[in-house]
Amino acid sequence: MGLLTAALIGGGAVGGVVAAPFVLGAIGFTTAGIAVGSIASSMMSAAAVANGGAVAAGSTVAVLQAAGAAGLSGAATAAVASAGASLGGLAAILI
């Protein structure tokens, strides 16, 4: 593995973990709950309609809101770092 490839993979992993809270907040998953009129509120509405009026525990909306409110868990941090590293590796291939 070349130095550029390693740097892009590492940078992608770190960048993903650092950016995740900002991205969650930007789309409406905040520490105060789901922001009115946001992408998150649209997702919550669709999930509630699909589930008969409630958002199922463990659903994508529930997991994202938990991460937005309390931060990333260890498993979520690992998943985001893996996704970022994968994007960094893809960037290395494309360069």
N, C-alpha and C positions, 0 to 999 in steps of 0.2 A: 504494500500500500504506500502510495506516495504521500509526501508531506501535505500537499494541497488537499488530497482526498481526506486525510485524517483531520485536517483543520476544518474542512467543510462539514464532515460528520459530527465532530465535536461542537462546532459552532451551531449547527442545526439542533443538536440535543439541548444545549444550554439556552439557545434562543427560544426554543419552543417552551421550555419551562418558565423562562422569564416573561415571555409574551402572553402566556395563557391567562393569567388574571386580568390583564388589560383587555384582551379579546373578549373574555367572558363578560366583563363590565360593559364593553362597547356594544355588545349585542343584547344587553339587558339583564343578565344574570348578576345582580348586585348583592352587596351585603345586607341591604335593606329589603330585599325581595326582588321580584320580577318588575322591571320598569314598565310603566304604562306606555303603550304605543310602540314597543320595541319588537325586534325579531323574536325575542324570548316570549313576549306576551302572545304573539301569533302562534308560536310553537305550543305554548301551554293551552291556548284555546283549541287548537286542532287536536291535541292529545286528550283534552277533556271531552270534546265531542265524540271522538272515536271510542272513548272508554265509558260512555254513558254519564258524563258529568263530573268525573273525578280524574285526577292524574295518578296513574298507577305508581306505587312505590317501586323504585328500581328502574323506572323508564328513563329514556334519554333526558327528558325535561327535568325529572327529579334529580338525576345525577348531576346534570349541569348546574342546577340551582344550588345543590349542596356544595359544589365546588366554588360557585360564585359567592356563597355566603360564608363558608368556612375555610376556603382555600383548598388546594389540591391534596388529596390523601397520598400516601406512599405509592399505592397502586396507580393512581391517576398521574402522579409525577413520572413514574416509570413509563406509562403509556405515552404521555406527551413527549418525553425525551426520546423514546423509540421512534415516534412519528417524525420528530424533528431531525433525528439522525438519518432516517430513511430519506427525507427530503434533501438533506445535505449530501448523502451518497448519490442520489439522483442528479443533483446539481453537478457533482464531480464527474459523473459519467457524461453529462451533456456539455461540459466545458472542454 
